[in-house]
Amino acid sequence: LIGRHRSPEELQLFRDKAAATVPIGRIGDAEDIAAAALFLASDDSRYMLGAELVVDGGMSQI
């Protein structure tokens, strides 16, 4: 929906402005979510129980 009625330049400006508000400095993508899901599905998370894993680039810290 964001890019539906915008030019590529307007869309890039929107993305740049949005990324500037995220503490990590970029907008998250599907790979970020997939990496968290893979971690939870792996043996690396075998000792975790009832934890909340926040994947938001630090947005919940501001």
PDB file of N, CA, C and O in Angstrom:
ATOM      1  N   LEU A   1       0.810  -1.208   0.000  1.00  0.00           N
ATOM      2  CA  LEU A   1       0.000   0.000   0.000  1.00  0.00           C
ATOM      3  C   LEU A   1       0.847   1.261   0.000  1.00  0.00           C
ATOM      4  O   LEU A   1       0.471   2.263  -0.609  1.00  0.00           O
ATOM      5  N   ILE A   2       1.987   1.219   0.679  1.00  0.00           N
ATOM      6  CA  ILE A   2       2.821   2.416   0.759  1.00  0.00           C
ATOM      7  C   ILE A   2       3.312   2.822  -0.626  1.00  0.00           C
ATOM      8  O   ILE A   2       3.319   4.009  -0.953  1.00  0.00           O
ATOM      9  N   GLY A   3       3.718   1.863  -1.437  1.00  0.00           N
ATOM     10  CA  GLY A   3       4.258   2.179  -2.744  1.00  0.00           C
ATOM     11  C   GLY A   3       3.236   2.237  -3.854  1.00  0.00           C
ATOM     12  O   GLY A   3       3.590   2.465  -5.010  1.00  0.00           O
ATOM     13  N   ARG A   4       1.995   2.039  -3.529  1.00  0.00           N
ATOM     14  CA  ARG A   4       0.963   1.925  -4.556  1.00  0.00           C
ATOM     15  C   ARG A   4       0.808   3.193  -5.396  1.00  0.00           C
ATOM     16  O   ARG A   4       0.677   3.105  -6.617  1.00  0.00           O
ATOM     17  N   HIS A   5       0.821   4.352  -4.777  1.00  0.00           N
ATOM     18  CA  HIS A   5       0.597   5.604  -5.500  1.00  0.00           C
ATOM     19  C   HIS A   5       1.786   6.553  -5.361  1.00  0.00           C
ATOM     20  O   HIS A   5       1.632   7.769  -5.470  1.00  0.00           O
ATOM     21  N   ARG A   6       2.933   6.010  -5.128  1.00  0.00           N
ATOM     22  CA  ARG A   6       4.122   6.844  -4.956  1.00  0.00           C
ATOM     23  C   ARG A   6       5.145   6.515  -6.041  1.00  0.00           C
ATOM     24  O   ARG A   6       5.196   5.405  -6.570  1.00  0.00           O
ATOM     25  N   SER A   7       5.948   7.518  -6.345  1.00  0.00           N
ATOM     26  CA  SER A   7       7.041   7.290  -7.285  1.00  0.00           C
ATOM     27  C   SER A   7       8.154   6.545  -6.548  1.00  0.00           C
ATOM     28  O   SER A   7       8.167   6.527  -5.317  1.00  0.00           O
ATOM     29  N   PRO A   8       9.076   5.939  -7.269  1.00  0.00           N
ATOM     30  CA  PRO A   8      10.205   5.273  -6.608  1.00  0.00           C
ATOM     31  C   PRO A   8      11.010   6.225  -5.723  1.00  0.00           C
ATOM     32  O   PRO A   8      11.517   5.823  -4.676  1.00  0.00           O
ATOM     33  N   GLU A   9      11.126   7.481  -6.143  1.00  0.00           N
ATOM     34  CA  GLU A   9      11.868   8.460  -5.346  1.00  0.00           C
ATOM     35  C   GLU A   9      11.146   8.767  -4.036  1.00  0.00           C
ATOM     36  O   GLU A   9      11.775   8.860  -2.982  1.00  0.00           O
ATOM     37  N   GLU A  10       9.824   8.923  -4.107  1.00  0.00           N
ATOM     38  CA  GLU A  10       9.038   9.188  -2.897  1.00  0.00           C
ATOM     39  C   GLU A  10       9.087   7.995  -1.948  1.00  0.00           C
ATOM     40  O   GLU A  10       9.164   8.166  -0.732  1.00  0.00           O
ATOM     41  N   LEU A  11       9.044   6.810  -2.497  1.00  0.00           N
ATOM     42  CA  LEU A  11       9.105   5.603  -1.684  1.00  0.00           C
ATOM     43  C   LEU A  11      10.454   5.494  -0.982  1.00  0.00           C
ATOM     44  O   LEU A  11      10.510   5.134   0.194  1.00  0.00           O
ATOM     45  N   GLN A  12      11.541   5.800  -1.689  1.00  0.00           N
ATOM     46  CA  GLN A  12      12.869   5.753  -1.076  1.00  0.00           C
ATOM     47  C   GLN A  12      13.001   6.806   0.015  1.00  0.00           C
ATOM     48  O   GLN A  12      13.604   6.534   1.054  1.00  0.00           O
ATOM     49  N   LEU A  13      12.458   7.994  -0.191  1.00  0.00           N
ATOM     50  CA  LEU A  13      12.483   9.041   0.827  1.00  0.00           C
ATOM     51  C   LEU A  13      11.721   8.590   2.067  1.00  0.00           C
ATOM     52  O   LEU A  13      12.175   8.817   3.188  1.00  0.00           O
ATOM     53  N   PHE A  14      10.569   7.954   1.878  1.00  0.00           N
ATOM     54  CA  PHE A  14       9.790   7.421   2.999  1.00  0.00           C
ATOM     55  C   PHE A  14      10.604   6.381   3.765  1.00  0.00           C
ATOM     56  O   PHE A  14      10.649   6.405   4.995  1.00  0.00           O
ATOM     57  N   ARG A  15      11.241   5.473   3.038  1.00  0.00           N
ATOM     58  CA  ARG A  15      12.050   4.429   3.689  1.00  0.00           C
ATOM     59  C   ARG A  15      13.215   5.037   4.462  1.00  0.00           C
ATOM     60  O   ARG A  15      13.505   4.613   5.581  1.00  0.00           O
ATOM     61  N   ASP A  16      13.882   6.023   3.879  1.00  0.00           N
ATOM     62  CA  ASP A  16      15.009   6.670   4.552  1.00  0.00           C
ATOM     63  C   ASP A  16      14.566   7.360   5.833  1.00  0.00           C
ATOM     64  O   ASP A  16      15.240   7.262   6.858  1.00  0.00           O
ATOM     65  N   LYS A  17      13.438   8.056   5.779  1.00  0.00           N
ATOM     66  CA  LYS A  17      12.926   8.737   6.975  1.00  0.00           C
ATOM     67  C   LYS A  17      12.522   7.730   8.042  1.00  0.00           C
ATOM     68  O   LYS A  17      12.787   7.940   9.226  1.00  0.00           O
ATOM     69  N   ALA A  18      11.886   6.641   7.634  1.00  0.00           N
ATOM     70  CA  ALA A  18      11.484   5.610   8.595  1.00  0.00           C
ATOM     71  C   ALA A  18      12.711   4.963   9.228  1.00  0.00           C
ATOM     72  O   ALA A  18      12.732   4.733  10.437  1.00  0.00           O
ATOM     73  N   ALA A  19      13.724   4.670   8.435  1.00  0.00           N
ATOM     74  CA  ALA A  19      14.941   4.045   8.949  1.00  0.00           C
ATOM     75  C   ALA A  19      15.649   4.949   9.945  1.00  0.00           C
ATOM     76  O   ALA A  19      16.273   4.461  10.888  1.00  0.00           O
ATOM     77  N   ALA A  20      15.563   6.250   9.751  1.00  0.00           N
ATOM     78  CA  ALA A  20      16.218   7.199  10.657  1.00  0.00           C
ATOM     79  C   ALA A  20      15.600   7.183  12.049  1.00  0.00           C
ATOM     80  O   ALA A  20      16.233   7.628  13.006  1.00  0.00           O
ATOM     81  N   THR A  21      14.378   6.681  12.180  1.00  0.00           N
ATOM     82  CA  THR A  21      13.727   6.638  13.491  1.00  0.00           C
ATOM     83  C   THR A  21      14.036   5.357  14.259  1.00  0.00           C
ATOM     84  O   THR A  21      13.741   5.266  15.450  1.00  0.00           O
ATOM     85  N   VAL A  22      14.622   4.375  13.599  1.00  0.00           N
ATOM     86  CA  VAL A  22      14.926   3.089  14.229  1.00  0.00           C
ATOM     87  C   VAL A  22      16.336   3.155  14.820  1.00  0.00           C
ATOM     88  O   VAL A  22      17.274   3.516  14.110  1.00  0.00           O
ATOM     89  N   PRO A  23      16.509   2.815  16.106  1.00  0.00           N
ATOM     90  CA  PRO A  23      17.828   2.909  16.733  1.00  0.00           C
ATOM     91  C   PRO A  23      18.943   2.164  15.991  1.00  0.00           C
ATOM     92  O   PRO A  23      20.083   2.627  15.972  1.00  0.00           O
ATOM     93  N   ILE A  24      18.631   1.038  15.392  1.00  0.00           N
ATOM     94  CA  ILE A  24      19.663   0.286  14.680  1.00  0.00           C
ATOM     95  C   ILE A  24      19.995   0.918  13.325  1.00  0.00           C
ATOM     96  O   ILE A  24      20.996   0.562  12.701  1.00  0.00           O
ATOM     97  N   GLY A  25      19.157   1.853  12.871  1.00  0.00           N
ATOM     98  CA  GLY A  25      19.443   2.628  11.673  1.00  0.00           C
ATOM     99  C   GLY A  25      18.926   2.066  10.367  1.00  0.00           C
ATOM    100  O   GLY A  25      19.304   2.538   9.295  1.00  0.00           O
ATOM    101  N   ARG A  26      18.069   1.065  10.442  1.00  0.00           N
ATOM    102  CA  ARG A  26      17.495   0.523   9.214  1.00  0.00           C
ATOM    103  C   ARG A  26      16.151  -0.115   9.532  1.00  0.00           C
ATOM    104  O   ARG A  26      15.851  -0.439  10.681  1.00  0.00           O
ATOM    105  N   ILE A  27      15.358  -0.285   8.497  1.00  0.00           N
ATOM    106  CA  ILE A  27      14.069  -0.948   8.637  1.00  0.00           C
ATOM    107  C   ILE A  27      14.305  -2.451   8.602  1.00  0.00           C
ATOM    108  O   ILE A  27      15.090  -2.945   7.793  1.00  0.00           O
ATOM    109  N   GLY A  28      13.635  -3.159   9.467  1.00  0.00           N
ATOM    110  CA  GLY A  28      13.758  -4.609   9.476  1.00  0.00           C
ATOM    111  C   GLY A  28      13.134  -5.226   8.240  1.00  0.00           C
ATOM    112  O   GLY A  28      12.280  -4.627   7.586  1.00  0.00           O
ATOM    113  N   ASP A  29      13.574  -6.426   7.937  1.00  0.00           N
ATOM    114  CA  ASP A  29      13.015  -7.131   6.783  1.00  0.00           C
ATOM    115  C   ASP A  29      12.695  -8.572   7.160  1.00  0.00           C
ATOM    116  O   ASP A  29      12.877  -8.981   8.307  1.00  0.00           O
ATOM    117  N   ALA A  30      12.230  -9.317   6.206  1.00  0.00           N
ATOM    118  CA  ALA A  30      11.822 -10.700   6.456  1.00  0.00           C
ATOM    119  C   ALA A  30      12.977 -11.554   6.971  1.00  0.00           C
ATOM    120  O   ALA A  30      12.761 -12.472   7.763  1.00  0.00           O
ATOM    121  N   GLU A  31      14.190 -11.265   6.534  1.00  0.00           N
ATOM    122  CA  GLU A  31      15.348 -12.031   7.002  1.00  0.00           C
ATOM    123  C   GLU A  31      15.583 -11.845   8.494  1.00  0.00           C
ATOM    124  O   GLU A  31      16.024 -12.776   9.168  1.00  0.00           O
ATOM    125  N   ASP A  32      15.294 -10.655   9.021  1.00  0.00           N
ATOM    126  CA  ASP A  32      15.451 -10.417  10.456  1.00  0.00           C
ATOM    127  C   ASP A  32      14.485 -11.283  11.259  1.00  0.00           C
ATOM    128  O   ASP A  32      14.863 -11.871  12.272  1.00  0.00           O
ATOM    129  N   ILE A  33      13.254 -11.356  10.807  1.00  0.00           N
ATOM    130  CA  ILE A  33      12.247 -12.172  11.486  1.00  0.00           C
ATOM    131  C   ILE A  33      12.585 -13.651  11.329  1.00  0.00           C
ATOM    132  O   ILE A  33      12.468 -14.423  12.280  1.00  0.00           O
ATOM    133  N   ALA A  34      13.004 -14.044  10.129  1.00  0.00           N
ATOM    134  CA  ALA A  34      13.362 -15.439   9.881  1.00  0.00           C
ATOM    135  C   ALA A  34      14.531 -15.874  10.755  1.00  0.00           C
ATOM    136  O   ALA A  34      14.538 -16.996  11.261  1.00  0.00           O
ATOM    137  N   ALA A  35      15.518 -15.002  10.938  1.00  0.00           N
ATOM    138  CA  ALA A  35      16.667 -15.344  11.781  1.00  0.00           C
ATOM    139  C   ALA A  35      16.232 -15.592  13.219  1.00  0.00           C
ATOM    140  O   ALA A  35      16.729 -16.513  13.867  1.00  0.00           O
ATOM    141  N   ALA A  36      15.313 -14.782  13.720  1.00  0.00           N
ATOM    142  CA  ALA A  36      14.806 -14.987  15.078  1.00  0.00           C
ATOM    143  C   ALA A  36      14.037 -16.301  15.169  1.00  0.00           C
ATOM    144  O   ALA A  36      14.185 -17.043  16.141  1.00  0.00           O
ATOM    145  N   ALA A  37      13.223 -16.588  14.168  1.00  0.00           N
ATOM    146  CA  ALA A  37      12.459 -17.842  14.159  1.00  0.00           C
ATOM    147  C   ALA A  37      13.385 -19.047  14.080  1.00  0.00           C
ATOM    148  O   ALA A  37      13.159 -20.049  14.758  1.00  0.00           O
ATOM    149  N   LEU A  38      14.417 -18.960  13.265  1.00  0.00           N
ATOM    150  CA  LEU A  38      15.377 -20.058  13.164  1.00  0.00           C
ATOM    151  C   LEU A  38      16.122 -20.266  14.471  1.00  0.00           C
ATOM    152  O   LEU A  38      16.384 -21.402  14.864  1.00  0.00           O
ATOM    153  N   PHE A  39      16.465 -19.178  15.145  1.00  0.00           N
ATOM    154  CA  PHE A  39      17.110 -19.293  16.452  1.00  0.00           C
ATOM    155  C   PHE A  39      16.205 -20.036  17.423  1.00  0.00           C
ATOM    156  O   PHE A  39      16.652 -20.946  18.120  1.00  0.00           O
ATOM    157  N   LEU A  40      14.939 -19.651  17.469  1.00  0.00           N
ATOM    158  CA  LEU A  40      14.007 -20.301  18.386  1.00  0.00           C
ATOM    159  C   LEU A  40      13.789 -21.772  18.040  1.00  0.00           C
ATOM    160  O   LEU A  40      13.524 -22.586  18.924  1.00  0.00           O
ATOM    161  N   ALA A  41      13.899 -22.109  16.775  1.00  0.00           N
ATOM    162  CA  ALA A  41      13.714 -23.493  16.343  1.00  0.00           C
ATOM    163  C   ALA A  41      14.983 -24.331  16.477  1.00  0.00           C
ATOM    164  O   ALA A  41      14.947 -25.548  16.294  1.00  0.00           O
ATOM    165  N   SER A  42      16.096 -23.689  16.794  1.00  0.00           N
ATOM    166  CA  SER A  42      17.371 -24.398  16.858  1.00  0.00           C
ATOM    167  C   SER A  42      17.693 -24.848  18.284  1.00  0.00           C
ATOM    168  O   SER A  42      17.024 -24.463  19.243  1.00  0.00           O
ATOM    169  N   ASP A  43      18.724 -25.664  18.395  1.00  0.00           N
ATOM    170  CA  ASP A  43      19.195 -26.102  19.711  1.00  0.00           C
ATOM    171  C   ASP A  43      19.816 -24.957  20.510  1.00  0.00           C
ATOM    172  O   ASP A  43      19.965 -25.066  21.727  1.00  0.00           O
ATOM    173  N   ASP A  44      20.179 -23.868  19.844  1.00  0.00           N
ATOM    174  CA  ASP A  44      20.755 -22.722  20.556  1.00  0.00           C
ATOM    175  C   ASP A  44      19.781 -22.120  21.559  1.00  0.00           C
ATOM    176  O   ASP A  44      20.200 -21.470  22.517  1.00  0.00           O
ATOM    177  N   SER A  45      18.501 -22.329  21.350  1.00  0.00           N
ATOM    178  CA  SER A  45      17.503 -21.772  22.270  1.00  0.00           C
ATOM    179  C   SER A  45      16.938 -22.834  23.216  1.00  0.00           C
ATOM    180  O   SER A  45      15.896 -22.617  23.835  1.00  0.00           O
ATOM    181  N   ARG A  46      17.609 -23.965  23.330  1.00  0.00           N
ATOM    182  CA  ARG A  46      17.064 -25.096  24.091  1.00  0.00           C
ATOM    183  C   ARG A  46      16.864 -24.800  25.569  1.00  0.00           C
ATOM    184  O   ARG A  46      16.079 -25.488  26.221  1.00  0.00           O
ATOM    185  N   TYR A  47      17.542 -23.807  26.120  1.00  0.00           N
ATOM    186  CA  TYR A  47      17.411 -23.506  27.544  1.00  0.00           C
ATOM    187  C   TYR A  47      16.463 -22.337  27.790  1.00  0.00           C
ATOM    188  O   TYR A  47      16.295 -21.909  28.932  1.00  0.00           O
ATOM    189  N   MET A  48      15.857 -21.828  26.757  1.00  0.00           N
ATOM    190  CA  MET A  48      14.894 -20.731  26.890  1.00  0.00           C
ATOM    191  C   MET A  48      13.526 -21.301  27.223  1.00  0.00           C
ATOM    192  O   MET A  48      13.131 -22.348  26.711  1.00  0.00           O
ATOM    193  N   LEU A  49      12.816 -20.602  28.081  1.00  0.00           N
ATOM    194  CA  LEU A  49      11.470 -21.025  28.431  1.00  0.00           C
ATOM    195  C   LEU A  49      10.665 -19.793  28.817  1.00  0.00           C
ATOM    196  O   LEU A  49      11.049 -19.059  29.728  1.00  0.00           O
ATOM    197  N   GLY A  50       9.573 -19.566  28.142  1.00  0.00           N
ATOM    198  CA  GLY A  50       8.676 -18.471  28.490  1.00  0.00           C
ATOM    199  C   GLY A  50       9.266 -17.089  28.311  1.00  0.00           C
ATOM    200  O   GLY A  50       8.898 -16.164  29.035  1.00  0.00           O
ATOM    201  N   ALA A  51      10.166 -16.931  27.368  1.00  0.00           N
ATOM    202  CA  ALA A  51      10.793 -15.634  27.137  1.00  0.00           C
ATOM    203  C   ALA A  51      10.133 -14.922  25.960  1.00  0.00           C
ATOM    204  O   ALA A  51       9.619 -15.552  25.036  1.00  0.00           O
ATOM    205  N   GLU A  52      10.162 -13.609  26.021  1.00  0.00           N
ATOM    206  CA  GLU A  52       9.675 -12.794  24.911  1.00  0.00           C
ATOM    207  C   GLU A  52      10.877 -12.350  24.094  1.00  0.00           C
ATOM    208  O   GLU A  52      11.800 -11.736  24.630  1.00  0.00           O
ATOM    209  N   LEU A  53      10.873 -12.648  22.829  1.00  0.00           N
ATOM    210  CA  LEU A  53      11.960 -12.271  21.937  1.00  0.00           C
ATOM    211  C   LEU A  53      11.478 -11.110  21.077  1.00  0.00           C
ATOM    212  O   LEU A  53      10.636 -11.288  20.197  1.00  0.00           O
ATOM    213  N   VAL A  54      12.010  -9.930  21.332  1.00  0.00           N
ATOM    214  CA  VAL A  54      11.589  -8.730  20.613  1.00  0.00           C
ATOM    215  C   VAL A  54      12.544  -8.504  19.438  1.00  0.00           C
ATOM    216  O   VAL A  54      13.754  -8.385  19.627  1.00  0.00           O
ATOM    217  N   VAL A  55      11.998  -8.449  18.252  1.00  0.00           N
ATOM    218  CA  VAL A  55      12.786  -8.238  17.033  1.00  0.00           C
ATOM    219  C   VAL A  55      12.272  -6.956  16.395  1.00  0.00           C
ATOM    220  O   VAL A  55      11.448  -6.987  15.482  1.00  0.00           O
ATOM    221  N   ASP A  56      12.781  -5.813  16.899  1.00  0.00           N
ATOM    222  CA  ASP A  56      12.248  -4.523  16.440  1.00  0.00           C
ATOM    223  C   ASP A  56      13.322  -3.464  16.215  1.00  0.00           C
ATOM    224  O   ASP A  56      13.006  -2.277  16.133  1.00  0.00           O
ATOM    225  N   GLY A  57      14.564  -3.868  16.114  1.00  0.00           N
ATOM    226  CA  GLY A  57      15.636  -2.917  15.840  1.00  0.00           C
ATOM    227  C   GLY A  57      15.880  -1.920  16.959  1.00  0.00           C
ATOM    228  O   GLY A  57      16.532  -0.898  16.748  1.00  0.00           O
ATOM    229  N   GLY A  58      15.366  -2.206  18.139  1.00  0.00           N
ATOM    230  CA  GLY A  58      15.546  -1.321  19.284  1.00  0.00           C
ATOM    231  C   GLY A  58      14.409  -0.347  19.516  1.00  0.00           C
ATOM    232  O   GLY A  58      14.485   0.476  20.428  1.00  0.00           O
ATOM    233  N   MET A  59      13.358  -0.417  18.716  1.00  0.00           N
ATOM    234  CA  MET A  59      12.243   0.532  18.846  1.00  0.00           C
ATOM    235  C   MET A  59      11.571   0.466  20.210  1.00  0.00           C
ATOM    236  O   MET A  59      11.097   1.487  20.708  1.00  0.00           O
ATOM    237  N   SER A  60      11.519  -0.708  20.825  1.00  0.00           N
ATOM    238  CA  SER A  60      10.861  -0.820  22.130  1.00  0.00           C
ATOM    239  C   SER A  60      11.709  -0.231  23.249  1.00  0.00           C
ATOM    240  O   SER A  60      11.244  -0.135  24.384  1.00  0.00           O
ATOM    241  N   GLN A  61      12.927   0.159  22.955  1.00  0.00           N
ATOM    242  CA  GLN A  61      13.816   0.730  23.965  1.00  0.00           C
ATOM    243  C   GLN A  61      13.763   2.253  24.014  1.00  0.00           C
ATOM    244  O   GLN A  61      14.367   2.871  24.890  1.00  0.00           O
ATOM    245  N   ILE A  62      13.039   2.857  23.070  1.00  0.00           N
ATOM    246  CA  ILE A  62      12.978   4.326  23.079  1.00  0.00           C
ATOM    247  C   ILE A  62      11.638   4.810  23.560  1.00  0.00           C
ATOM    248  O   ILE A  62      11.407   6.017  23.633  1.00  0.00           O
TER     249      ILE A  62
END
